[in-house]
Amino acid sequence: MNSFARPLRARIHLDAIRHNYDYAKQLAPHSKALAVVKANAYGHGAIAVAQALADRADGFAVACIDEAMELRESGITQPIVLLEGVFHPDELVVVDRAELSVVIHCQEQLDWLLVARPTRQLNCWIKIDSGMHRVGFAPAEFAAIYATLNACPHVGKLVAISHFARADELNLPNTAQQIAVFEQTLAGRFIPRSLANSAAILAYSNAHVEWTRPGLMLYGASPFAEAQPLATALQPAMTLESALISIRNLPAGAPVGYGGRFVCERPTRVGVVAIGYADGYPRHAPTGTPVAVNGLVTRLIGRVSMDMITVDLTDISEAQVGSPVELWGTTISAAAVAAASETLAYQLFTGIGRRVAYSYDE
Ligand SMILES: *Cc1c(COP(=O)(O)O)cnc(C)c1O
């Protein structure tokens, strides 16, 4: 839905996404990189993002066949990997026709693949559970699965893939342990490998191997809660912006908004901004969450409503109705809003509401 009147919009900076993809490649210069564009490119618009990367991406990764078909129908010709494989054997017909690559993470998917009769060889990414314990074959099962797929005439290229549970937490032993389990599982077989999500691209160069899988970093947010030197070069790809729609002066002691949760500590100039939780602004953002008005950082006050939030304008005297407000972007990081709200930039980006208008800067 495009609204001409409501000032709320998500501005997407495609040059930042290109920069961040190139940066992922520069950090892992011997690896190819699958641009992860699942969940509508983390809320940035999958078609626009894939087209912006089409001249340079080695491949794309998505969560399901509808996401893959959207890319194919928009003219993307690179390899596209279905990160969870197929959910039903009938999907393999589409995989064949659209030349998609599938993850195989469980016995059912293996059985479906073996009895399929595709018109060409299907490329398979064999998922190994190196310690996350969500999906994937146990290390002890790998040798047999690999032999079976290798012997199957309609199976093409194979890649061994695994995913990290805690690469975003710096200085823990878990990621090194997962890498060790993965390498032991392959036992020196020559098979292309894929391990690194954004956090591991930034923090674990020994996980780069043949294929990386950058997701969040493409969109310019750091996956780490703490400062990490390499993450500072990422460029935010989304500016969520709106405007002040009302301003009032309240005396000390006046409650603001639902539940009277915030009570003015001093005479307060309160601004109302056109954005709320129905647009994807986190409902649990507390008083004090940073917001920028006219480029100046101030704070959210009171509860987030469905369509509006209230902000403190007491120290921003030049603010008036219509003044621009940045919820996150280059002045306020999505990570800071997420941290204040006890969520993640991943959820903020993917939670952008349907009535938010998008615009794209080249
Ligand atoms: C989503 C996903 C990624 C990307 O992770 P980021 O943390 O966003 O970089 C990589 N691999 C798999 C299997 C995924 O599901």
The ligand as a Tripos MOL2 file, in Angstrom:
@<TRIPOS>MOLECULE
LIG
   15    15     1     0     0
SMALL
NO_CHARGES

@<TRIPOS>ATOM
      1 C1         19.4120  -16.8550    7.3550 C.3       1 LIG1
      2 C2         20.5870  -17.7380    7.1530 C.ar      1 LIG1
      3 C3         21.8570  -17.2060    6.8940 C.ar      1 LIG1
      4 C4         22.1760  -15.7290    6.9920 C.3       1 LIG1
      5 O1         22.4420  -15.4370    8.3560 O.3       1 LIG1
      6 P1         22.8500  -13.9560    8.8220 P.3       1 LIG1
      7 O2         23.0720  -14.1060   10.2790 O.co2     1 LIG1
      8 O3         21.6860  -13.0870    8.5180 O.co2     1 LIG1
      9 O4         24.0600  -13.5950    8.0540 O.co2     1 LIG1
     10 C5         22.8770  -18.0820    6.5940 C.ar      1 LIG1
     11 N1         22.6570  -19.4300    6.5600 N.ar      1 LIG1
     12 C6         21.4530  -19.9650    6.8180 C.ar      1 LIG1
     13 C7         21.2900  -21.4420    6.7730 C.3       1 LIG1
     14 C8         20.3850  -19.1490    7.1250 C.ar      1 LIG1
     15 O5         19.1930  -19.6920    7.3970 O.3       1 LIG1
@<TRIPOS>BOND
     1     1     2 1
     2     2     3 ar
     3     2    14 ar
     4     3     4 1
     5     3    10 ar
     6     4     5 1
     7     5     6 1
     8     6     7 2
     9     6     8 1
    10     6     9 1
    11    10    11 ar
    12    11    12 ar
    13    12    13 1
    14    12    14 ar
    15    14    15 1
@<TRIPOS>SUBSTRUCTURE
     1 LIG1         1 GROUP 0 **** ****
